[in-house]
Amino acid sequence: MIRSIDPDGVRTGYAIREALDQIYDGQRTGRWDYKQLLKTGKTHVGTLVEIWLQREFRFDDGRDLDYRIAGVEVDCKWSLNLYDWEIPPEMYSRGDKVALLVWANEYTARWASGLIRISEDVLRPLGRQRDGKRRLNDRGRDRVLWIHGGADLVKNTLLHITDPRKLELIAYATHGQTAVTNLFREMTGELINRATVLTAAQQVDSAKRVRDARRILRPEGIVIFGHYQPHPRMAAQLHLPVPTLGRFVSTRLHPWQSLDEEPYTEIEGSLWRREGPKDAIVRAPVLPSQGGVDG
């Protein structure tokens, strides 16, 4: 059922991304890395993944377990490390139960989900844990029915910045607007999600920070595409990553000429392409509004 309503895994990946971003709460804390979380925060990630999946797919509440999917009781199990799901006694001591296994790794930007029916023969022997939780044995690993055996997770932008200079300009800027402007200046061509903007700005009105960044960066030839049309179409025409809900992508533009071979898009009645390394900086055009949102 899950695969039929989420064949490409986009919705599951979205729920995982939202759960992780919620636990970081970057707007208030400035955190963006799992390692920055306190122990109490780390223990709540699984609960948030469970909540966001139910919110996204509107699973019915289970009577004994987390959900009821297609008439079957299912418990959601999260792990930051693949195959490290901890199975509590209620899933194997009172009849075999079905587990929805979810895994994601921020550092490789990958996630997976699958189903397994829990029974004694798929679990390791009971150890000394007082809570009675057990992990899958080799047989259990082989019996996982993968819904999505491996998919790309929306990247945590700040976590994947490898250049210390760029990270300093974005994450440690003195003012929120400066941080957001630097984010789109330094990370052209990269998809930026709303949580990253919130973390950089650490202010409530992140949408205004993006609008202001557009105005500040225009003289430098930089535009910022959002997720409302026609921005995604324009980004696609320029062979940029296409921004989906709550995501942005910036790029430097240069006027397109008839002899140019690069892809182009039309803005303000003129044709524009992505700026090349030898192009002089030209003031960027004003993007069309996005369904009433300032372009």
C-alpha positions as CSV (number, residue, x, y, z in Angstrom):
1,M,0.0,0.0,0.0
2,I,2.7,2.5,1.0
3,R,4.6,1.9,-2.3
4,S,1.4,2.5,-4.3
5,I,0.7,5.9,-2.7
6,D,4.4,6.9,-2.6
7,P,6.0,5.1,-5.6
8,D,9.1,7.3,-5.8
9,G,9.5,7.8,-2.1
10,V,9.2,11.6,-2.2
11,R,6.6,11.8,0.5
12,T,8.4,9.5,2.9
13,G,11.6,11.4,2.3
14,Y,9.8,14.7,3.0
15,A,8.5,13.3,6.3
16,I,11.9,12.2,7.4
17,R,13.4,15.6,6.4
18,E,10.7,17.5,8.4
19,A,11.2,15.3,11.4
20,L,15.0,15.9,11.5
21,D,14.6,19.6,10.9
22,Q,12.0,19.9,13.7
23,I,14.4,18.2,16.2
24,Y,17.2,20.6,15.2
25,D,14.9,23.6,15.5
26,G,17.5,25.7,13.8
27,Q,15.5,28.9,13.8
28,R,15.7,29.0,17.6
29,T,18.8,27.0,18.4
30,G,21.1,27.5,15.4
31,R,21.7,23.7,15.3
32,W,21.9,21.8,12.0
33,D,24.0,18.7,12.9
34,Y,22.8,15.5,14.6
35,K,26.0,15.7,16.7
36,Q,24.9,19.0,18.1
37,L,21.8,17.4,19.7
38,L,21.6,16.6,23.4
39,K,20.9,13.0,24.3
40,T,17.2,13.9,25.1
41,G,16.9,15.3,21.6
42,K,18.3,12.2,19.9
43,T,15.9,10.0,21.7
44,H,12.9,12.0,20.3
45,V,13.8,11.7,16.6
46,G,12.0,8.3,16.2
47,T,8.8,9.8,17.7
48,L,8.9,12.7,15.3
49,V,9.5,10.4,12.3
50,E,6.5,8.4,13.4
51,I,4.4,11.5,13.8
52,W,5.4,13.0,10.4
53,L,4.8,9.8,8.5
54,Q,1.3,9.6,10.0
55,R,0.7,13.2,9.2
56,E,1.8,12.7,5.6
57,F,0.0,9.5,4.9
58,R,-2.9,9.9,7.4
59,F,-2.5,6.4,8.7
60,D,-5.2,5.4,11.2
61,D,-4.1,5.0,14.8
62,G,-3.3,1.5,15.9
63,R,-4.9,-0.1,18.9
64,D,-1.7,-1.6,20.3
65,L,0.9,-0.3,17.9
66,D,1.5,3.1,16.2
67,Y,-0.6,2.7,13.1
68,R,-3.3,0.6,11.4
69,I,-2.4,0.3,7.7
70,A,-4.8,-1.6,5.4
71,G,-6.3,-3.2,8.5
72,V,-3.0,-4.4,9.9
73,E,-1.4,-3.1,13.1
74,V,2.0,-1.7,12.3
75,D,4.7,-0.2,14.6
76,C,7.1,2.4,13.3
77,K,10.8,1.8,14.1
78,W,13.5,4.4,13.4
79,S,17.3,4.0,13.5
80,L,20.1,6.4,12.5
81,N,22.2,3.2,11.7
82,L,21.0,0.7,9.2
83,Y,19.7,-2.6,10.8
84,D,20.0,-1.1,14.4
85,W,16.3,-1.0,14.9
86,E,15.4,-1.9,18.5
87,I,12.3,-4.2,18.8
88,P,10.4,-4.0,22.1
89,P,8.8,-7.1,23.8
90,E,5.3,-6.2,22.8
91,M,6.2,-6.9,19.2
92,Y,7.3,-10.5,19.7
93,S,5.9,-11.7,23.1
94,R,2.1,-11.4,22.2
95,G,2.0,-12.7,18.7
96,D,4.1,-11.7,15.7
97,K,3.7,-8.0,14.8
98,V,4.6,-6.0,11.7
99,A,7.2,-3.3,11.9
100,L,7.7,-0.4,9.5
101,L,11.5,0.1,9.5
102,V,12.8,3.6,8.7
103,W,16.5,4.5,8.4
104,A,18.2,7.7,7.4
105,N,21.7,9.1,7.4
106,E,22.3,12.8,7.3
107,Y,25.9,12.5,6.4
108,T,25.4,10.3,3.3
109,A,22.0,12.0,2.6
110,R,20.3,8.6,2.1
111,W,17.3,6.9,3.6
112,A,15.4,3.6,3.3
113,S,12.2,2.0,4.6
114,G,10.8,-1.5,4.7
115,L,8.5,-3.9,6.4
116,I,9.1,-7.1,8.4
117,R,6.9,-9.4,10.5
118,I,8.6,-9.8,13.8
119,S,9.1,-13.3,15.3
120,E,11.6,-15.1,17.4
121,D,13.5,-16.5,14.5
122,V,14.4,-13.0,13.1
123,L,15.7,-11.6,16.4
124,R,18.9,-11.8,18.2
125,P,18.9,-13.5,21.6
126,L,17.7,-11.4,24.5
127,G,20.6,-9.6,26.1
128,R,20.9,-7.8,29.4
129,Q,18.8,-4.8,28.5
130,R,16.2,-4.2,31.1
131,D,13.7,-3.0,28.5
132,G,13.8,-6.3,26.6
133,K,14.5,-4.7,23.3
134,R,16.2,-6.8,20.6
135,R,17.7,-6.3,17.2
136,L,17.4,-8.2,13.9
137,N,19.7,-11.2,13.3
138,D,21.1,-12.1,9.9
139,R,17.9,-14.0,9.0
140,G,15.8,-10.9,10.0
141,R,18.0,-8.7,7.8
142,D,17.3,-10.9,4.8
143,R,13.6,-10.9,5.5
144,V,13.1,-7.2,5.3
145,L,10.7,-6.4,2.5
146,W,12.1,-3.1,1.2
147,I,9.5,-0.5,0.2
148,H,12.4,1.8,-0.8
149,G,15.7,0.1,-0.4
150,G,17.7,3.3,-0.7
151,A,16.8,6.8,-1.8
152,D,18.3,10.3,-1.7
153,L,17.4,12.4,1.3
154,V,16.9,16.1,0.8
155,K,20.3,17.4,1.8
156,N,20.9,19.3,5.0
157,T,22.7,22.1,3.3
158,L,24.8,23.4,6.2
159,L,26.0,20.0,7.1
160,H,27.3,19.3,3.6
161,I,29.3,22.5,3.2
162,T,32.9,21.4,3.1
163,D,34.5,24.8,2.6
164,P,35.2,26.3,6.0
165,R,35.1,29.8,4.5
166,K,31.6,29.4,3.2
167,L,30.4,27.9,6.4
168,E,31.8,30.8,8.4
169,L,30.1,33.3,6.1
170,I,26.7,31.6,6.4
171,A,26.4,29.9,9.8
172,Y,28.4,32.4,11.8
173,A,27.4,35.7,10.2
174,T,26.6,38.5,12.7
175,H,23.2,39.3,11.2
176,G,20.4,37.0,10.0
177,Q,20.0,38.9,6.7
178,T,23.7,38.7,6.0
179,A,23.7,35.0,6.6
180,V,20.7,34.4,4.2
181,T,22.3,36.6,1.5
182,N,25.6,34.8,1.9
183,L,23.8,31.4,1.7
184,F,22.4,32.2,-1.7
185,R,25.6,33.9,-2.9
186,E,27.9,31.1,-1.9
187,M,25.6,28.1,-2.7
188,T,24.5,28.9,-6.3
189,G,23.2,25.8,-8.1
190,E,22.4,24.0,-4.8
191,L,18.9,23.2,-3.6
192,I,18.3,25.1,-0.3
193,N,15.4,24.1,1.9
194,R,13.3,26.4,4.1
195,A,14.8,24.9,7.3
196,T,18.3,26.0,6.2
197,V,17.1,29.5,5.6
198,L,15.5,29.5,9.1
199,T,18.7,28.2,10.6
200,A,20.8,30.8,8.9
201,A,18.5,33.7,9.7
202,Q,17.4,32.6,13.2
203,Q,14.5,34.9,12.7
204,V,10.8,34.4,12.3
205,D,10.2,36.0,8.9
206,S,12.4,33.8,6.7
207,A,10.3,34.6,3.6
208,K,11.2,38.3,3.9
209,R,14.9,37.4,4.3
210,V,14.7,35.6,0.9
211,R,12.9,38.5,-0.7
212,D,15.5,40.9,0.6
213,A,18.3,38.6,-0.5
214,R,16.9,38.7,-4.0
215,R,17.1,42.5,-4.0
216,I,20.6,42.6,-2.5
217,L,22.0,40.0,-5.0
218,R,20.4,41.4,-8.1
219,P,23.3,43.8,-8.9
220,E,25.6,40.8,-8.6
221,G,23.7,39.0,-11.3
222,I,22.1,36.4,-8.9
223,V,18.5,35.3,-8.9
224,I,16.8,33.0,-6.5
225,F,14.1,30.7,-7.8
226,G,11.4,29.4,-5.5
227,H,8.9,26.5,-5.6
228,Y,5.9,28.4,-7.1
229,Q,5.6,28.5,-10.9
230,P,7.0,29.8,-13.1
231,H,10.2,29.6,-11.1
232,P,10.5,25.7,-11.2
233,R,10.0,25.8,-15.0
234,M,12.7,28.4,-15.4
235,A,15.1,26.5,-13.3
236,A,14.5,23.4,-15.3
237,Q,15.0,25.3,-18.6
238,L,18.4,26.4,-17.2
239,H,19.3,22.8,-16.2
240,L,19.3,23.7,-12.5
241,P,17.9,21.5,-9.7
242,V,14.2,22.1,-9.7
243,P,12.9,23.6,-6.4
244,T,10.0,21.7,-4.9
245,L,7.9,22.7,-1.9
246,G,9.8,24.8,0.6
247,R,13.0,24.8,-1.5
248,F,15.1,27.4,-3.4
249,V,17.9,27.5,-5.9
250,S,20.1,30.5,-6.8
251,T,22.2,31.1,-9.9
252,R,24.1,33.9,-11.7
253,L,22.6,34.9,-15.0
254,H,23.9,36.5,-18.2
255,P,22.1,37.6,-21.3
256,W,21.8,34.8,-23.9
257,Q,22.9,35.5,-27.4
258,S,22.0,33.7,-30.6
259,L,25.4,32.1,-30.9
260,D,25.3,30.7,-27.3
261,E,24.8,27.0,-27.0
262,E,23.8,27.1,-23.3
263,P,20.2,26.5,-22.3
264,Y,18.2,29.7,-21.6
265,T,15.0,30.9,-20.2
266,E,12.9,34.1,-20.8
267,I,12.6,36.7,-18.0
268,E,11.2,40.2,-18.5
269,G,10.9,39.6,-22.2
270,S,14.6,38.8,-22.6
271,L,16.6,35.6,-22.8
272,W,19.0,34.6,-20.0
273,R,21.4,31.8,-19.4
274,R,23.6,30.8,-16.5
275,E,26.7,32.9,-16.2
276,G,30.0,31.4,-17.3
277,P,33.4,31.9,-15.5
278,K,34.6,34.4,-18.1
279,D,31.3,36.5,-18.3
280,A,31.3,39.9,-16.8
281,I,28.7,40.5,-14.1
282,V,25.4,41.9,-15.4
283,R,22.6,43.1,-13.2
284,A,20.0,40.2,-13.0
285,P,16.4,40.6,-14.1
286,V,13.5,40.8,-11.7
287,L,11.9,37.4,-11.5
288,P,8.1,37.1,-12.1
289,S,5.9,36.8,-9.1
290,Q,5.1,33.4,-7.8
291,G,1.3,33.2,-7.4
292,G,1.3,36.6,-5.8
293,V,4.5,36.2,-3.9
294,D,7.2,38.8,-4.6
295,G,9.6,37.6,-7.2
